[in-house]
Amino acid sequence: MPLVTAGVGAYFGSYLKTRGENRAMHKDIDVLKEKIEVVTTTTEQIKTEISDAAWNRQWRLNLKREVLFDVMKKISRVDEALASLKWYASGWPNVSRGDRRSLLWRSKCCVETGASGI
């Protein structure tokens, strides 16, 4: 009987040892899952921040481009108006009376739109 008891004891000891190792392994796996979730969440937050920053930078560049384009158009209008006024001040050489009126009207409109928009 002591031999049978020793065999059953050895079997159950081995069984409990293996079961303990399995439980420890499952606990380690759970801990690793939690750490992976934290790393994944942090990575997603960083990706979102980078994406938002890139979008904001692109939006600002587009806005600057639009503003500069509008400014250049207005500068061009003012330049045309000044050129027309220079011609007017110089006596409008080689320009017919009808063309003078057209150029004068255009320069007046350009000055008004350029001055009010700037």
C-alpha positions, 0 to 999 in steps of 0.5 A: 500500500505505501507503494500505491500511495507513493505512486498516486502522490507522485502522479498528483504532485506532477499534475498539480505542478503542471497545473500551476505552471499553466496557471502562471503562464495564463497569468503572464499572457494576461499581463502581456495582453494588458501591456499590448493594449496600453502600447496600442492605445498610446500608438493610436493617440500618437498617430492621431496627434501627428495626423491632426498636426499635419492637417492643421499645417496643410490648412494654414499653408492653403490659407496663406496661399489664398491670401497671398493670391488675393493680395497679388491680384489687388496689387496688380489692379493697383499697378494697372490703375497707376499705369493708367493714371500715369498715361493720363497725367502725361497727356495720353499720347497716341490714345483716342478720346474713346480709349481715354474714357475707357482707360480712365473708367478702368483705372477709377474702378481699379483704384476703388476696388484696390483701395477698398479691398486692401 
